[in-house]
Amino acid sequence: MDYHKHPPPYKKDNNNISHIPEEVSKRWVVNLSTKSLTKDQISVLSHGPKFAVTQERIEAEDIIPVIESGVLGLSQSDSDEVRSEIVKAIKQTTKLDSNITNKERIALKKLKLDRSIKVLPADKGTALVVMDSKDYDAKCLEMLSDTDCYEELKSDPTASLQRQLVDKLKSMKNSGNLTQEQYQKMRPSGTKSPAPKFYGQPKIHKPGAPLRGIVSSCGSLGYGTAKELARILGPLVGENGHSVKNAKDFVDRVHSRNIEEDETQVSFMPVASIS
């Protein structure tokens, strides 16, 4: 089965709308579902998961939450200035030229409304995969039933964990270990942050297209803390004797190392991630 690492070759018409030759687009859309895709559906999906479709109009309600999360840590005056400039930009924005055809836009809307299928990025490459929702859900449930990797909880601990994290961050700020700006960036926003989300990406390069399970913490209660810690610790990676640059660097380091009788070499990589 084909999968690709580079975007397909685009051709633009007189309206500056990108088109992909039909014989090429079929290689970029892998249909594992029981539904037949139309020519326009294949065409719009073949643009790839990173292709941004121009909106018919700018929805302010979609932008405001992003703005509010982005101004966390800024002073009140700076936050107000950012909000004012963005509102001004929205008001001055003219109608955007579409980068897909009307038929492709209709096809995309139909795909979004079809709850019987899932459109997912492939685990490797930039192809898009169409699966039956029931098959996707069954594969996800099968992975989550592995008690060696996952444990079913009797209740949602998110609210309790958020309170504990906020209390710890407040304590560190009051003791002088965190600045007010760092505290604002690291504390969860809102009274209850969402829990991390589980989803799967099809491994179309393997028989049966099993899923690679991914737990995304984006927007969850620890996201701001992790993001700020990554910024602080990032410059230290590779600059000390306790980290490796890549797999080759690791092999070079352990190649000549002798493991003593009272030592054990351990890998903490989850087995599921390399299956």
Order of alpha helices (4+ residues) and beta strands (2+ residues): beta-beta-alpha-beta-alpha-alpha-alpha-alpha-beta-beta-alpha-alpha-alpha-beta-beta-alpha-alpha
